[in-house]
Amino acid sequence: MPFGLIQVPWECVLQTTYSGEAWEPEQLLPLAATGKIRVETNCITLADVPKAYDRLDRGEQEVGCLVAVP
């Protein structure tokens, strides 16, 4: 996707994930498939998102990813 100062609207935010090197998924996926890696997730409602941001800002989030579920 082209990106530059005048190529996207001012309100536009482009974001990507940080996942490391391209070869890492080749090693990670087999480990996950065999259960050697576990991802902790905490599902929250959309109404709980503002409170979750507050916890993140204060550094109080537990281990794992927050997933907002509609």
N, C-alpha and C positions, 0 to 999 in steps of 0.2 A: 504494500500500500504506500503510495507516495505520501511523504510527510514533510512539511515545511511551514514557515511562518504564514505564508499567504495561500497555502493549499487546503487548509481545513478551517472551518469557522472558529471564531474566538472561543465559543462555548464548548467546543469539542475537546474531549479528553481521550487520548490514546493510551492504552495500557496493555502490558504484556505480563506474562508470568516469568518468574525466574526459576528455571528448572535445571540449571547446570549445563553440562556438555551434552551434545547430541548422542553420544554413545552411552550415557548413563541409563536411559530407559531400557536398553538392551540387557543391562545387568539387573536393573530394579524390577522389571516386570516378572521374570522367572522367580525371584525371591518372594514377591507378593503372591504369585500363583501358588506357591508351596506353603504359604502361611508364615513365612519367616519374617515378614514385615507387616505390621498392623498400623492402620491409620485411625487415630482417635478423632471422632467427630461429635460435636454437640449441636443438635438441631434446635433451632429457636423459631418462634413465630415472627412474622414481619413486625408485629406490634412490639416485640422485645428487642428489635434491632437498635433503637436509640440507647437503651440501657446497656446493651452489649458493647456499643462503641465507647460508652463511658468506662466500662470495666477495662476495655483494651487500653484506653488512654491512661488509666491509673495503673496499668500493668498487673491487673488482677485476673486476667483470663487464665483459666486452667489449661492444661496440656491439650492440644488438639485443635482442630479447625472448627470454626463456627459456620453453620450452614443455615441460612434463613429459608424456611419453607412456607410458601403461601398457604 
